[in-house]
């Protein structure tokens, strides 16, 4: 009986040790594959645009005039759009909403890196940015007017 228990214990230890080796091999292969994919991705040119993803537009790329520009959409599912941008130093922000036709849309708020906010504004916004870091502009319908706007709009930021 003792010999049987020792034999089972040895088989159990041997089988556990084998699984660990196969997991280590698989992990090493996965890390190598990921590294190779990253090297290939680094060689390919990446073209970034300021595109709306869900209810957020991240401003990363300036155009040839040095302005951040993007196109967004407001609809019944997306009643607010958040514009995220980074301020590297103290600057004056000039922001503008461009509509193909008249509409009830405005800058509702600007949220600073310290989470303080200011607003509401109109379709044009001029503000001195004192803090460095990530800012958020909230664009949405004017709560003081009727007929919420549904459709595409453009936004332009200059710093």
C-alpha positions in Angstrom: 0.0 0.0 0.0 2.9 2.3 0.8 4.6 1.6 -2.4 1.4 2.4 -4.4 1.0 5.8 -2.6 4.7 6.6 -3.4 4.2 5.5 -7.0 1.1 7.7 -7.4 2.8 10.7 -5.8 5.7 10.3 -8.2 3.4 10.1 -11.3 1.5 13.2 -10.0 4.7 15.2 -9.6 6.0 14.1 -13.0 2.8 15.1 -14.8 2.6 18.5 -13.1 6.2 19.2 -14.0 5.6 18.4 -17.7 2.6 20.8 -17.9 4.8 23.7 -16.7 7.4 23.1 -19.4 4.8 23.1 -22.1 3.3 26.4 -20.8 6.7 28.0 -20.6 7.4 27.0 -24.3 4.0 28.4 -25.4 4.6 31.7 -23.5 8.0 32.1 -25.0 6.7 31.5 -28.5 3.8 34.0 -27.9 6.2 36.7 -26.7 8.5 36.1 -29.7 5.5 36.4 -32.1 4.3 39.6 -30.4 7.8 41.1 -30.6 8.0 40.2 -34.3 4.6 41.8 -35.0 5.6 45.0 -33.2 8.8 45.2 -35.2 6.8 44.9 -38.4 4.3 47.5 -37.2 7.1 49.9 -36.4 8.4 49.7 -40.0 4.9 50.5 -41.6 4.0 54.1 -41.7 1.0 54.9 -39.5 -1.4 57.6 -40.7 -3.4 59.0 -37.9 -6.5 61.1 -38.2 -8.7 62.9 -35.7 -11.6 60.6 -36.1 -14.7 60.1 -33.9 -14.8 56.8 -32.1 -18.1 56.4 -30.2 -18.7 59.7 -28.6 -15.0 60.8 -28.4 -12.6 62.6 -30.8 -9.0 62.6 -29.8 -7.0 65.4 -31.4 -3.6 64.1 -32.3 -2.8 65.4 -35.8 -2.5 69.0 -37.0 -3.2 69.9 -40.6 -0.9 71.8 -42.9 -2.2 75.1 -41.4 -1.2 74.0 -37.9 -4.9 73.5 -36.8 -6.5 70.5 -35.2 -9.6 69.7 -37.3 -12.1 66.8 -37.1 -15.5 65.9 -38.2 -18.1 64.5 -35.8 -21.7 63.4 -35.7 -24.5 64.1 -33.2 -27.5 61.8 -33.3 -30.1 60.5 -30.9 -27.6 57.9 -29.5 -24.7 60.4 -29.2 -26.1 63.6 -27.8 -22.7 64.8 -26.7 -19.3 64.5 -28.3 -16.1 64.8 -26.2 -13.0 66.4 -27.9 -9.8 65.4 -26.1 -6.6 67.3 -26.7 -3.3 67.9 -24.9 -1.9 71.3 -24.0 1.9 71.3 -23.7 2.3 74.9 -22.5 0.3 78.0 -21.6 -1.6 78.9 -24.7 -4.7 80.6 -26.0 -7.3 78.2 -27.3 -9.5 79.3 -30.2 -12.2 76.7 -31.0 -14.9 76.8 -33.6 -17.8 74.5 -34.6 -18.5 74.5 -38.3 -22.0 73.4 -39.4 -23.1 72.8 -43.0 -26.4 74.4 -42.1 -27.8 76.3 -39.1 -28.3 74.2 -36.0 -28.7 74.1 -32.2 -25.2 73.0 -31.2 -22.5 74.6 -28.9 -19.5 74.1 -26.7 -21.2 73.0 -23.5 -18.1 72.7 -21.3 -14.3 72.7 -21.1 -12.8 70.4 -18.5 -9.2 71.2 -17.4 -6.6 68.6 -16.3 -7.4 69.4 -12.6 -11.1 68.4 -13.4 -12.3 72.0 -13.0 -14.8 73.1 -15.7 -16.2 76.2 -17.3 -19.1 76.8 -19.7 -21.4 77.0 -21.4 -20.1 78.7 -24.5 -21.4 79.3 -28.0 -20.2 77.9 -31.4 -17.0 79.9 -30.9 -14.7 79.6 -27.9 -11.6 81.6 -26.9 -10.0 80.7 -23.6 -6.5 81.0 -22.1 -5.3 77.6 -21.0 -3.2 78.0 -17.9 -2.6 74.3 -17.1 -0.5 71.7 -18.9 -2.2 68.4 -19.6 -5.2 66.8 -21.1 -8.3 69.0 -21.7 -11.8 67.9 -22.8 -14.3 70.0 -24.7 -17.9 68.8 -24.5 -20.0 69.6 -27.6 -23.8 69.1 -27.5 -27.2 70.6 -27.9 -28.0 74.0 -26.4 -30.4 73.2 -23.5 -31.9 76.7 -23.8 -33.2 76.2 -27.4 -35.6 73.9 -29.1 -34.9 71.4 -32.0 -31.8 69.5 -31.1 -29.3 69.2 -33.9 -28.8 65.8 -35.6 -26.1 65.4 -38.2 -22.5 66.1 -39.0 -20.4 69.0 -37.8 -16.8 70.1 -38.0 -14.6 71.3 -35.2 -11.4 73.3 -35.4 -8.9 74.0 -32.6 -6.1 76.5 -32.7 -3.5 76.9 -30.0 
